[in-house]
Amino acid sequence: MSDSLIKELNSFLKSANLSSYETSAYLTLLKSDTLTARDISKKSNVPVGRIYEILQELKLKGMIEVQNSRPKYYKSLPFNLALQNLISHIIYINQRKISYLYEKARNLESHIYNSDTFFKPVSASTFWSTEFNLNSIISLLVKESRDLKEELLATSILNDNIIDLISIGKPYFQELRKALSRGVEIKYIWSSEPDKGKSSTLAQKNKHQATYEELKRRLKDVFNLSDEIEGFKLKFLPRQIPTNFNVFDSRRVIIKMQNPLKTSEILSVMNVLDPDLATELRKTFFNLWDYESNIF
């Protein structure tokens, strides 16, 4: 490993809030096979009195694995997996902090507005929040779908995992069925999964089409959602959409952020209350809807 690469990796780990001891221990393991804690301490210059604590932190962040032998041996995980785990850990920690701050902010807001101070609530034209894990994302979609009054426009990626995700997202699709009974119009575009830089072949397009047909069948059989129901329309778009989104009643947008390490997965969503943005994305949606593909 070149000096410039080690320097770049050091900088990255520092920006990810790893301590100097954690960085030294991890780089030592990255350049070795399996080592005991004492070996790591010697090679990394991490004090023996701190090494077990440091290794426990690296394990917690998902960057190393431990062989429970006597003595214990430590080994770095594959580099790409270690970085993915580290980023997931940071997201988890930050989400907990964000949730805590939101809760404290709501409590403070309530106390201030109910007090005898001069503070008065001001409604902002734009408000946004984020959700990261799958359960939180589904809960958000359920909540916003429950409040629908007129229209939902949504785009999503069609991939091999989508059938399983349909089952996991049961509360969301049940809420869509209720929205239809209230007279809400729902249009859904399912686009092709990114082909990792390669142009789509006929075989890939046929595979996506078959997945789409299975998706339609599952939605109809499990949730009674099909384009036979008034107000519900589905479309398969044989092209990639750069960013997927939902538009709720032309006033709220949920933007779906793809996992850069696995583009078929949603890493997080941004929930934005902004009628102007919703209006622009509504236009984008109907431009996609009018694409040359037919409604199936």
KOLMAR-458045 format. One line per 5 residues: their letters; for each residue x, y, z of N, C-alpha, C. Coordinates in nm, 2 decimals. Example, Ala and Ser with C-alpha at 12.3 -4.5 7.8 and 13.67 -1.06 7.14 Angstrom:
<recs>
as> 1.32,-0.57,0.78,1.23,-0.45,0.78,1.32,-0.33,0.78 | 1.28,-0.22,0.71,1.37,-0.11,0.71,1.29,0.00,0.79;
</recs>
This chain:
<recs>
msdsl> 0.09,-0.12,0.00,0.00,0.00,0.00,0.09,0.12,0.00 | 0.07,0.21,-0.10,0.16,0.33,-0.11,0.13,0.43,0.00 | 0.23,0.52,0.02,0.22,0.62,0.12,0.11,0.71,0.10 | 0.09,0.75,-0.03,-0.02,0.84,-0.06,-0.16,0.78,-0.03 | -0.17,0.65,-0.06,-0.30,0.58,-0.03,-0.32,0.58,0.12;
ikeln> -0.21,0.55,0.19,-0.23,0.54,0.34,-0.27,0.68,0.39 | -0.21,0.78,0.34,-0.24,0.92,0.38,-0.38,0.95,0.35 | -0.43,0.91,0.23,-0.57,0.94,0.20,-0.67,0.86,0.29 | -0.63,0.73,0.32,-0.71,0.65,0.41,-0.72,0.71,0.55 | -0.60,0.76,0.59,-0.59,0.82,0.73,-0.69,0.94,0.73;
sflks> -0.69,1.02,0.63,-0.77,1.14,0.62,-0.92,1.10,0.62 | -0.95,0.99,0.55,-1.09,0.95,0.55,-1.14,0.90,0.68 | -1.06,0.82,0.75,-1.09,0.76,0.88,-1.10,0.87,0.98 | -1.02,0.97,0.97,-1.03,1.09,1.06,-1.16,1.16,1.04 | -1.20,1.18,0.92,-1.32,1.25,0.89,-1.45,1.16,0.93;
anlss> -1.42,1.03,0.95,-1.53,0.94,1.00,-1.53,0.93,1.15 | -1.45,1.02,1.21,-1.44,1.03,1.36,-1.38,0.91,1.43 | -1.29,0.84,1.36,-1.21,0.74,1.43,-1.09,0.81,1.50 | -1.06,0.76,1.62,-0.95,0.82,1.69,-0.82,0.78,1.63 | -0.71,0.84,1.67,-0.58,0.81,1.61,-0.54,0.66,1.65;
yetsa> -0.58,0.62,1.77,-0.55,0.48,1.81,-0.63,0.38,1.72 | -0.76,0.41,1.70,-0.84,0.33,1.62,-0.79,0.32,1.48 | -0.75,0.43,1.42,-0.69,0.43,1.29,-0.57,0.35,1.28 | -0.48,0.37,1.37,-0.35,0.29,1.37,-0.37,0.14,1.39 | -0.46,0.10,1.48,-0.49,-0.04,1.49,-0.56,-0.10,1.37;
yltll> -0.65,-0.03,1.31,-0.72,-0.08,1.19,-0.62,-0.09,1.07 | -0.53,0.01,1.05,-0.44,0.00,0.94,-0.34,-0.11,0.96 | -0.30,-0.14,1.09,-0.21,-0.25,1.12,-0.28,-0.38,1.07 | -0.41,-0.40,1.11,-0.48,-0.52,1.07,-0.50,-0.53,0.92 | -0.52,-0.41,0.86,-0.55,-0.41,0.71,-0.43,-0.46,0.64;
ksdtl> -0.31,-0.43,0.69,-0.18,-0.47,0.62,-0.13,-0.61,0.67 | -0.21,-0.67,0.76,-0.16,-0.80,0.81,-0.27,-0.90,0.79 | -0.25,-1.02,0.84,-0.35,-1.13,0.83,-0.43,-1.13,0.95 | -0.40,-1.22,1.05,-0.46,-1.23,1.18,-0.35,-1.20,1.28 | -0.39,-1.12,1.38,-0.30,-1.09,1.49,-0.37,-1.09,1.63;
tardi> -0.29,-1.12,1.73,-0.34,-1.10,1.87,-0.34,-0.96,1.91 | -0.41,-0.93,2.02,-0.41,-0.79,2.06,-0.27,-0.74,2.09 | -0.19,-0.82,2.15,-0.05,-0.77,2.19,0.03,-0.74,2.06 | 0.01,-0.83,1.96,0.08,-0.81,1.83,0.04,-0.67,1.77 | -0.09,-0.65,1.78,-0.15,-0.52,1.72,-0.09,-0.41,1.80;
skksn> -0.09,-0.42,1.93,-0.04,-0.31,2.02,0.11,-0.28,1.98 | 0.19,-0.38,1.96,0.33,-0.36,1.92,0.35,-0.29,1.79 | 0.27,-0.34,1.69,0.29,-0.29,1.55,0.23,-0.15,1.53 | 0.12,-0.12,1.61,0.05,0.01,1.59,0.09,0.11,1.69 | 0.17,0.08,1.79,0.20,0.17,1.90,0.08,0.22,1.98;
vpvgr> -0.02,0.13,1.98,-0.14,0.16,2.07,-0.10,0.10,2.21 | -0.11,0.17,2.32,-0.07,0.11,2.45,-0.15,-0.01,2.48 | -0.08,-0.11,2.55,-0.15,-0.23,2.58,-0.27,-0.21,2.67 | -0.27,-0.11,2.75,-0.38,-0.08,2.84,-0.50,-0.03,2.77 | -0.48,0.01,2.64,-0.60,0.07,2.56,-0.64,-0.02,2.44;
iyeil> -0.55,-0.12,2.41,-0.57,-0.19,2.29,-0.71,-0.27,2.28 | -0.75,-0.33,2.39,-0.87,-0.41,2.39,-0.99,-0.32,2.38 | -0.99,-0.20,2.44,-1.09,-0.10,2.42,-1.10,-0.06,2.28 | -0.99,-0.03,2.22,-0.98,0.02,2.08,-1.03,-0.09,1.98 | -0.99,-0.21,2.00,-1.04,-0.32,1.92,-1.19,-0.35,1.93;
qelkl> -1.24,-0.33,2.05,-1.39,-0.34,2.07,-1.46,-0.23,2.00 | -1.41,-0.11,1.99,-1.47,0.00,1.92,-1.47,-0.03,1.77 | -1.36,-0.09,1.72,-1.35,-0.12,1.57,-1.45,-0.24,1.54 | -1.47,-0.33,1.63,-1.57,-0.44,1.61,-1.71,-0.38,1.61 | -1.73,-0.29,1.70,-1.87,-0.23,1.71,-1.90,-0.15,1.58;
kgmie> -1.80,-0.09,1.52,-1.82,-0.02,1.40,-1.83,-0.11,1.28 | -1.80,-0.24,1.30,-1.82,-0.34,1.19,-1.70,-0.35,1.10 | -1.58,-0.31,1.15,-1.46,-0.30,1.06,-1.37,-0.42,1.08 | -1.38,-0.49,1.19,-1.29,-0.61,1.21,-1.38,-0.73,1.27 | -1.32,-0.84,1.26,-1.39,-0.96,1.33,-1.29,-1.03,1.42;
vqnsr> -1.35,-1.10,1.52,-1.27,-1.16,1.63,-1.29,-1.31,1.63 | -1.18,-1.38,1.64,-1.18,-1.52,1.65,-1.17,-1.56,1.80 | -1.27,-1.62,1.86,-1.28,-1.64,2.00,-1.20,-1.77,2.04 | -1.07,-1.75,2.03,-0.98,-1.86,2.07,-0.90,-1.81,2.19 | -0.80,-1.89,2.23,-0.71,-1.85,2.34,-0.57,-1.85,2.28;
pkyyk> -0.50,-1.73,2.26,-0.56,-1.60,2.28,-0.65,-1.57,2.16 | -0.73,-1.46,2.18,-0.81,-1.41,2.07,-0.73,-1.36,1.95 | -0.78,-1.38,1.83,-0.71,-1.33,1.71,-0.81,-1.23,1.64 | -0.75,-1.13,1.59,-0.83,-1.02,1.52,-0.79,-1.01,1.38 | -0.89,-0.98,1.29,-0.87,-0.98,1.15,-0.96,-0.87,1.09;
slpfn> -0.91,-0.79,1.00,-0.99,-0.69,0.93,-1.09,-0.75,0.83 | -1.21,-0.70,0.82,-1.30,-0.74,0.73,-1.26,-0.69,0.59 | -1.31,-0.75,0.48,-1.28,-0.70,0.35,-1.30,-0.55,0.34 | -1.21,-0.48,0.28,-1.21,-0.33,0.28,-1.34,-0.27,0.25 | -1.41,-0.31,0.14,-1.53,-0.25,0.10,-1.64,-0.27,0.20;
lalqn> -1.65,-0.39,0.26,-1.75,-0.42,0.36,-1.72,-0.34,0.49 | -1.59,-0.33,0.53,-1.56,-0.25,0.65,-1.60,-0.10,0.63 | -1.58,-0.04,0.52,-1.62,0.09,0.49,-1.77,0.11,0.49 | -1.84,0.01,0.43,-1.99,0.01,0.43,-2.04,0.00,0.57 | -1.99,-0.09,0.65,-2.03,-0.10,0.79,-2.00,0.03,0.87;
lishi> -1.89,0.09,0.84,-1.86,0.21,0.91,-1.96,0.32,0.88 | -1.99,0.34,0.75,-2.09,0.44,0.71,-2.22,0.41,0.77 | -2.26,0.28,0.77,-2.39,0.25,0.83,-2.40,0.28,0.98 | -2.28,0.25,1.05,-2.27,0.28,1.19,-2.29,0.43,1.21 | -2.22,0.51,1.13,-2.23,0.66,1.15,-2.37,0.71,1.12;
iyinq> -2.44,0.65,1.02,-2.58,0.69,0.99,-2.67,0.66,1.11 | -2.65,0.54,1.17,-2.73,0.50,1.28,-2.71,0.59,1.40 | -2.58,0.62,1.43,-2.55,0.71,1.55,-2.61,0.85,1.52 | -2.59,0.90,1.40,-2.65,1.03,1.37,-2.80,1.04,1.37 | -2.86,0.93,1.33,-3.01,0.92,1.33,-3.06,0.93,1.47;
rkisy> -2.99,0.86,1.56,-3.03,0.86,1.70,-3.02,1.01,1.76 | -2.91,1.07,1.72,-2.89,1.21,1.77,-3.00,1.30,1.71 | -3.03,1.28,1.58,-3.13,1.37,1.51,-3.27,1.34,1.58 | -3.30,1.22,1.60,-3.43,1.18,1.67,-3.44,1.25,1.80 | -3.33,1.24,1.88,-3.33,1.30,2.01,-3.35,1.45,2.00;
lyeka> -3.28,1.52,1.91,-3.29,1.66,1.90,-3.43,1.71,1.85 | -3.49,1.63,1.76,-3.62,1.66,1.72,-3.72,1.65,1.83 | -3.71,1.55,1.92,-3.79,1.53,2.03,-3.78,1.65,2.13 | -3.65,1.68,2.16,-3.62,1.79,2.25,-3.68,1.93,2.19 | -3.66,1.94,2.06,-3.71,2.06,1.99,-3.86,2.08,2.00;
rnles> -3.93,1.96,1.98,-4.08,1.97,1.99,-4.12,2.00,2.13 | -4.06,1.94,2.23,-4.09,1.97,2.37,-4.07,2.12,2.41 | -3.95,2.17,2.36,-3.92,2.31,2.39,-4.02,2.40,2.32 | -4.05,2.37,2.19,-4.15,2.45,2.12,-4.28,2.46,2.19 | -4.33,2.34,2.24,-4.45,2.34,2.31,-4.45,2.42,2.44;
hiyns> -4.34,2.41,2.51,-4.33,2.49,2.64,-4.32,2.64,2.61 | -4.25,2.68,2.50,-4.23,2.82,2.47,-4.37,2.88,2.43 | -4.43,2.81,2.34,-4.56,2.86,2.28,-4.67,2.87,2.39 | -4.66,2.78,2.49,-4.76,2.78,2.59,-4.72,2.87,2.71 | -4.61,2.94,2.70,-4.56,3.03,2.81,-4.61,3.17,2.78;
dtffk> -4.57,3.26,2.87,-4.61,3.40,2.86,-4.50,3.48,2.79 | -4.42,3.42,2.71,-4.32,3.49,2.64,-4.37,3.56,2.51 | -4.29,3.63,2.44,-4.33,3.70,2.32,-4.31,3.61,2.19 | -4.26,3.48,2.21,-4.24,3.40,2.10,-4.37,3.36,2.04 | -4.38,3.36,1.91,-4.50,3.32,1.83,-4.45,3.22,1.73;
pvsas> -4.53,3.12,1.70,-4.50,3.02,1.60,-4.50,3.08,1.46 | -4.40,3.05,1.38,-4.39,3.09,1.24,-4.39,2.97,1.15 | -4.48,2.97,1.05,-4.48,2.86,0.96,-4.38,2.88,0.85 | -4.30,2.78,0.83,-4.20,2.79,0.72,-4.25,2.74,0.59 | -4.22,2.79,0.48,-4.27,2.75,0.35,-4.20,2.61,0.31;
tfwst> -4.08,2.59,0.36,-4.00,2.47,0.34,-3.96,2.41,0.47 | -3.99,2.28,0.48,-3.94,2.21,0.60,-3.90,2.07,0.56 | -3.79,2.02,0.61,-3.74,1.89,0.57,-3.69,1.81,0.69 | -3.70,1.68,0.67,-3.64,1.59,0.77,-3.59,1.46,0.69 | -3.52,1.38,0.76,-3.46,1.26,0.70,-3.50,1.13,0.78;
efnln> -3.50,1.02,0.71,-3.52,0.89,0.77,-3.42,0.79,0.70 | -3.36,0.70,0.78,-3.26,0.62,0.73,-3.29,0.47,0.72 | -3.34,0.41,0.83,-3.36,0.26,0.83,-3.49,0.23,0.76 | -3.51,0.10,0.72,-3.62,0.06,0.64,-3.75,0.08,0.71 | -3.76,0.04,0.84,-3.88,0.05,0.92,-3.92,0.20,0.93;
siisl> -3.83,0.29,0.96,-3.86,0.43,0.97,-3.91,0.49,0.84 | -3.85,0.44,0.73,-3.89,0.49,0.59,-4.04,0.44,0.57 | -4.07,0.31,0.60,-4.20,0.26,0.57,-4.30,0.34,0.66 | -4.27,0.36,0.79,-4.36,0.44,0.88,-4.39,0.58,0.83 | -4.28,0.64,0.77,-4.30,0.77,0.71,-4.40,0.77,0.59;
lvkes> -4.38,0.67,0.50,-4.47,0.65,0.39,-4.61,0.63,0.43 | -4.63,0.54,0.53,-4.76,0.52,0.59,-4.83,0.64,0.64 | -4.75,0.72,0.71,-4.81,0.84,0.77,-4.85,0.94,0.66 | -4.77,0.96,0.56,-4.80,1.06,0.46,-4.91,1.01,0.37 | -4.92,0.88,0.35,-5.03,0.82,0.27,-5.16,0.83,0.34;
rdlke> -5.16,0.82,0.47,-5.28,0.83,0.55,-5.34,0.97,0.54 | -5.25,1.07,0.52,-5.30,1.21,0.51,-5.34,1.25,0.36 | -5.32,1.16,0.27,-5.35,1.20,0.13,-5.50,1.24,0.11 | -5.51,1.34,0.03,-5.65,1.39,0.00,-5.68,1.39,-0.15 | -5.58,1.40,-0.24,-5.61,1.41,-0.38,-5.53,1.32,-0.47;
ellat> -5.39,1.32,-0.45,-5.31,1.25,-0.55,-5.18,1.21,-0.49 | -5.13,1.09,-0.53,-5.00,1.04,-0.51,-4.93,1.00,-0.64 | -4.81,1.06,-0.66,-4.73,1.03,-0.78,-4.60,0.97,-0.73 | -4.57,0.85,-0.77,-4.45,0.78,-0.71,-4.37,0.71,-0.82 | -4.23,0.72,-0.80,-4.14,0.64,-0.89,-4.06,0.55,-0.80;
silnd> -4.02,0.43,-0.85,-3.94,0.34,-0.77,-3.86,0.25,-0.87 | -3.76,0.18,-0.81,-3.67,0.10,-0.89,-3.72,-0.05,-0.89 | -3.72,-0.11,-1.01,-3.76,-0.25,-1.03,-3.64,-0.33,-1.03 | -3.63,-0.42,-0.92,-3.51,-0.51,-0.92,-3.55,-0.64,-0.86 | -3.45,-0.73,-0.84,-3.48,-0.87,-0.80,-3.53,-0.87,-0.66;
niidl> -3.51,-0.77,-0.58,-3.55,-0.77,-0.44,-3.69,-0.71,-0.42 | -3.75,-0.66,-0.52,-3.87,-0.58,-0.51,-3.99,-0.67,-0.46 | -4.00,-0.79,-0.50,-4.11,-0.88,-0.45,-4.10,-0.90,-0.30 | -3.98,-0.92,-0.25,-3.97,-0.93,-0.10,-4.00,-0.80,-0.03 | -3.96,-0.69,-0.09,-3.99,-0.56,-0.03,-4.14,-0.53,-0.03;
isigk> -4.21,-0.58,-0.13,-4.36,-0.56,-0.13,-4.42,-0.62,0.00 | -4.37,-0.74,0.04,-4.42,-0.80,0.16,-4.38,-0.72,0.29 | -4.26,-0.67,0.29,-4.21,-0.59,0.40,-4.29,-0.46,0.41 | -4.32,-0.40,0.30,-4.40,-0.28,0.29,-4.55,-0.29,0.30 | -4.59,-0.40,0.36,-4.74,-0.43,0.37,-4.82,-0.31,0.42;
pyfqe> -4.78,-0.25,0.54,-4.86,-0.14,0.59,-4.87,-0.02,0.49 | -4.77,0.00,0.42,-4.78,0.11,0.32,-4.88,0.08,0.21 | -4.87,-0.04,0.15,-4.97,-0.07,0.04,-5.11,-0.08,0.09 | -5.13,-0.13,0.22,-5.26,-0.13,0.27,-5.32,0.01,0.29 | -5.23,0.11,0.32,-5.27,0.25,0.33,-5.31,0.31,0.20;
lrkal> -5.23,0.26,0.09,-5.27,0.31,-0.04,-5.41,0.26,-0.08 | -5.44,0.14,-0.04,-5.57,0.09,-0.07,-5.68,0.17,-0.01 | -5.66,0.21,0.12,-5.75,0.29,0.19,-5.76,0.43,0.12 | -5.65,0.48,0.07,-5.65,0.61,0.01,-5.74,0.61,-0.12 | -5.73,0.50,-0.19,-5.81,0.49,-0.31,-5.96,0.49,-0.28;
srgve> -5.99,0.43,-0.17,-6.14,0.43,-0.13,-6.18,0.57,-0.09 | -6.09,0.66,-0.06,-6.13,0.80,-0.03,-6.13,0.88,-0.16 | -6.10,0.82,-0.27,-6.10,0.90,-0.40,-5.97,0.95,-0.44 | -5.86,0.91,-0.37,-5.73,0.96,-0.41,-5.68,0.90,-0.54 | -5.62,0.97,-0.63,-5.56,0.92,-0.75,-5.42,0.88,-0.73;
ikyiw> -5.38,0.76,-0.77,-5.25,0.71,-0.75,-5.19,0.66,-0.88 | -5.07,0.72,-0.91,-4.99,0.67,-1.03,-4.85,0.63,-0.98 | -4.81,0.51,-1.03,-4.68,0.46,-0.99,-4.60,0.42,-1.11 | -4.48,0.47,-1.12,-4.38,0.44,-1.23,-4.27,0.35,-1.17 | -4.25,0.23,-1.23,-4.14,0.14,-1.19,-4.04,0.14,-1.30;
ssepd> -3.92,0.18,-1.27,-3.81,0.20,-1.37,-3.71,0.09,-1.36 | -3.63,0.07,-1.46,-3.53,-0.03,-1.47,-3.42,-0.01,-1.37 | -3.37,-0.12,-1.31,-3.25,-0.11,-1.22,-3.13,-0.07,-1.30 | -3.04,0.02,-1.24,-2.92,0.06,-1.31,-2.84,-0.07,-1.35 | -2.78,-0.06,-1.47,-2.71,-0.18,-1.53,-2.56,-0.17,-1.51;
kgkss> -2.52,-0.09,-1.41,-2.37,-0.08,-1.38,-2.29,-0.04,-1.49 | -2.34,0.06,-1.57,-2.26,0.12,-1.67,-2.28,0.05,-1.81 | -2.34,-0.06,-1.81,-2.36,-0.13,-1.94,-2.50,-0.09,-2.00 | -2.51,-0.09,-2.13,-2.63,-0.06,-2.19,-2.73,-0.18,-2.17 | -2.86,-0.15,-2.16,-2.96,-0.26,-2.14,-2.96,-0.35,-2.26;
tlaqk> -2.96,-0.47,-2.24,-2.98,-0.57,-2.35,-3.12,-0.61,-2.35 | -3.16,-0.68,-2.46,-3.29,-0.73,-2.48,-3.33,-0.83,-2.37 | -3.23,-0.91,-2.33,-3.25,-1.01,-2.22,-3.28,-0.93,-2.09 | -3.21,-0.83,-2.06,-3.23,-0.75,-1.94,-3.37,-0.68,-1.94 | -3.41,-0.63,-2.05,-3.54,-0.57,-2.06,-3.65,-0.67,-2.04;
nkhqa> -3.63,-0.79,-2.10,-3.73,-0.90,-2.08,-3.73,-0.94,-1.93 | -3.62,-0.94,-1.87,-3.61,-0.98,-1.73,-3.69,-0.88,-1.64 | -3.67,-0.75,-1.67,-3.74,-0.64,-1.60,-3.89,-0.65,-1.62 | -3.92,-0.68,-1.75,-4.07,-0.69,-1.78,-4.13,-0.81,-1.70 | -4.06,-0.92,-1.69,-4.11,-1.03,-1.62,-4.13,-1.00,-1.47;
tyeel> -4.03,-0.93,-1.42,-4.04,-0.89,-1.28,-4.15,-0.79,-1.25 | -4.18,-0.70,-1.35,-4.29,-0.61,-1.34,-4.42,-0.69,-1.34 | -4.43,-0.79,-1.43,-4.56,-0.86,-1.43,-4.58,-0.94,-1.30 | -4.47,-0.99,-1.24,-4.49,-1.06,-1.11,-4.52,-0.96,-1.00 | -4.47,-0.84,-1.01,-4.50,-0.73,-0.91,-4.65,-0.70,-0.92;
krrlk> -4.70,-0.68,-1.04,-4.84,-0.65,-1.06,-4.93,-0.76,-1.00 | -4.89,-0.89,-1.03,-4.97,-1.00,-0.98,-4.97,-1.00,-0.83 | -4.86,-0.97,-0.77,-4.85,-0.98,-0.62,-4.93,-0.86,-0.56 | -4.92,-0.74,-0.62,-5.00,-0.63,-0.57,-5.15,-0.66,-0.58 | -5.19,-0.73,-0.68,-5.33,-0.76,-0.70,-5.38,-0.87,-0.60;
dvfnl> -5.30,-0.97,-0.59,-5.34,-1.09,-0.51,-5.34,-1.05,-0.36 | -5.23,-0.98,-0.32,-5.22,-0.96,-0.17,-5.29,-0.83,-0.13 | -5.29,-0.72,-0.21,-5.35,-0.60,-0.16,-5.47,-0.55,-0.24 | -5.51,-0.63,-0.34,-5.62,-0.59,-0.43,-5.59,-0.45,-0.49 | -5.46,-0.44,-0.53,-5.42,-0.31,-0.60,-5.39,-0.35,-0.75;
sdeie> -5.47,-0.30,-0.84,-5.45,-0.32,-0.98,-5.51,-0.21,-1.06 | -5.47,-0.19,-1.19,-5.52,-0.08,-1.27,-5.66,-0.11,-1.31 | -5.72,-0.22,-1.26,-5.87,-0.23,-1.28,-5.95,-0.15,-1.18 | -5.88,-0.10,-1.08,-5.94,-0.02,-0.98,-5.94,0.13,-1.02 | -6.05,0.19,-1.01,-6.05,0.33,-1.05,-5.95,0.42,-0.97;
gfklk> -5.87,0.50,-1.04,-5.78,0.58,-0.97,-5.64,0.53,-0.95 | -5.62,0.40,-0.98,-5.49,0.34,-0.96,-5.43,0.30,-1.09 | -5.31,0.35,-1.12,-5.24,0.32,-1.25,-5.09,0.29,-1.23 | -5.05,0.19,-1.30,-4.91,0.15,-1.29,-4.84,0.16,-1.43 | -4.72,0.19,-1.43,-4.64,0.19,-1.56,-4.50,0.14,-1.54;
flprq> -4.45,0.06,-1.63,-4.31,0.02,-1.63,-4.24,0.10,-1.74 | -4.13,0.16,-1.69,-4.05,0.25,-1.77,-3.91,0.18,-1.80 | -3.88,0.14,-1.92,-3.76,0.06,-1.95,-3.64,0.16,-1.96 | -3.62,0.24,-1.86,-3.50,0.33,-1.86,-3.48,0.36,-1.71 | -3.36,0.42,-1.68,-3.33,0.45,-1.54,-3.37,0.59,-1.51;
iptnf> -3.42,0.61,-1.39,-3.46,0.74,-1.34,-3.35,0.78,-1.24 | -3.28,0.90,-1.26,-3.17,0.94,-1.17,-3.20,0.94,-1.02 | -3.32,1.00,-0.99,-3.36,1.00,-0.85,-3.51,0.97,-0.84 | -3.54,0.88,-0.75,-3.68,0.84,-0.73,-3.74,0.92,-0.62 | -3.87,0.94,-0.64,-3.94,1.03,-0.54,-4.09,1.00,-0.54;
nvfds> -4.16,1.05,-0.43,-4.31,1.05,-0.42,-4.35,1.19,-0.40 | -4.46,1.22,-0.47,-4.52,1.36,-0.46,-4.66,1.34,-0.40 | -4.68,1.40,-0.28,-4.81,1.39,-0.21,-4.89,1.52,-0.22 | -5.00,1.51,-0.29,-5.10,1.62,-0.30,-5.03,1.75,-0.34 | -4.93,1.74,-0.43,-4.86,1.86,-0.49,-4.81,1.96,-0.38;
rrvii> -4.77,1.90,-0.26,-4.72,1.99,-0.16,-4.60,1.93,-0.08 | -4.60,1.80,-0.08,-4.49,1.73,0.00,-4.42,1.63,-0.09 | -4.29,1.62,-0.08,-4.21,1.53,-0.16,-4.12,1.44,-0.07 | -4.12,1.32,-0.10,-4.02,1.22,-0.04,-3.92,1.18,-0.15 | -3.80,1.22,-0.13,-3.69,1.19,-0.22,-3.61,1.07,-0.17;
kmqnp> -3.60,0.97,-0.26,-3.54,0.85,-0.22,-3.39,0.85,-0.26 | -3.30,0.84,-0.16,-3.16,0.84,-0.19,-3.10,0.70,-0.20 | -3.04,0.67,-0.31,-2.99,0.54,-0.34,-2.86,0.51,-0.26 | -2.83,0.39,-0.22,-2.71,0.35,-0.16,-2.60,0.35,-0.27 | -2.50,0.43,-0.25,-2.39,0.44,-0.36,-2.31,0.31,-0.37;
lktse> -2.32,0.22,-0.27,-2.25,0.09,-0.28,-2.34,-0.02,-0.33 | -2.47,0.01,-0.33,-2.56,-0.09,-0.39,-2.68,-0.01,-0.44 | -2.68,0.03,-0.57,-2.77,0.12,-0.62,-2.91,0.07,-0.63 | -2.94,-0.06,-0.61,-3.07,-0.11,-0.61,-3.14,-0.09,-0.47 | -3.07,-0.04,-0.37,-3.12,-0.02,-0.24,-3.14,0.13,-0.21;
ilsvm> -3.24,0.16,-0.13,-3.26,0.29,-0.08,-3.19,0.31,0.06 | -3.09,0.40,0.06,-3.02,0.42,0.19,-3.09,0.51,0.28 | -3.16,0.61,0.23,-3.23,0.71,0.32,-3.33,0.78,0.23 | -3.42,0.85,0.30,-3.52,0.94,0.23,-3.52,1.08,0.29 | -3.55,1.18,0.21,-3.56,1.31,0.26,-3.71,1.35,0.24;
nvldp> -3.77,1.39,0.35,-3.91,1.43,0.35,-3.92,1.58,0.35 | -3.97,1.64,0.23,-3.96,1.78,0.21,-4.10,1.84,0.20 | -4.14,1.94,0.28,-4.26,2.01,0.26,-4.23,2.14,0.19 | -4.26,2.13,0.06,-4.23,2.25,-0.03,-4.32,2.24,-0.15 | -4.43,2.32,-0.16,-4.52,2.31,-0.27,-4.45,2.34,-0.40;
dlate> -4.35,2.43,-0.40,-4.29,2.47,-0.53,-4.21,2.35,-0.59 | -4.13,2.28,-0.50,-4.06,2.16,-0.54,-4.15,2.05,-0.58 | -4.26,2.04,-0.51,-4.36,1.93,-0.54,-4.42,1.96,-0.68 | -4.45,2.09,-0.71,-4.50,2.12,-0.84,-4.41,2.09,-0.96 | -4.28,2.12,-0.94,-4.18,2.09,-1.04,-4.16,1.94,-1.06;
lrktf> -4.16,1.87,-0.95,-4.14,1.72,-0.96,-4.27,1.66,-1.02 | -4.38,1.72,-1.00,-4.50,1.67,-1.06,-4.49,1.68,-1.21 | -4.44,1.79,-1.26,-4.42,1.81,-1.41,-4.32,1.70,-1.45 | -4.21,1.68,-1.38,-4.11,1.57,-1.42,-4.18,1.44,-1.42 | -4.26,1.41,-1.33,-4.33,1.28,-1.32,-4.41,1.26,-1.45;
fnlwd> -4.49,1.36,-1.49,-4.58,1.34,-1.61,-4.50,1.34,-1.74 | -4.38,1.40,-1.74,-4.29,1.38,-1.85,-4.25,1.24,-1.87 | -4.22,1.18,-1.75,-4.18,1.03,-1.75,-4.30,0.95,-1.79 | -4.41,0.98,-1.73,-4.54,0.91,-1.76,-4.57,0.90,-1.91 | -4.55,1.01,-1.98,-4.58,1.02,-2.12,-4.47,0.96,-2.21;
yesni> -4.37,0.90,-2.15,-4.26,0.83,-2.22,-4.33,0.73,-2.31 | -4.25,0.68,-2.41,-4.31,0.59,-2.52,-4.36,0.46,-2.47 | -4.32,0.42,-2.35,-4.37,0.29,-2.29,-4.52,0.30,-2.27 | -4.58,0.18,-2.29,-4.73,0.17,-2.27,-4.76,0.14,-2.13 | -4.88,0.17,-2.09,-4.94,0.13,-1.96,-4.98,-0.02,-1.97;
f> -4.93,-0.10,-1.88,-4.96,-0.24,-1.89,-5.08,-0.28,-1.80;
</recs>
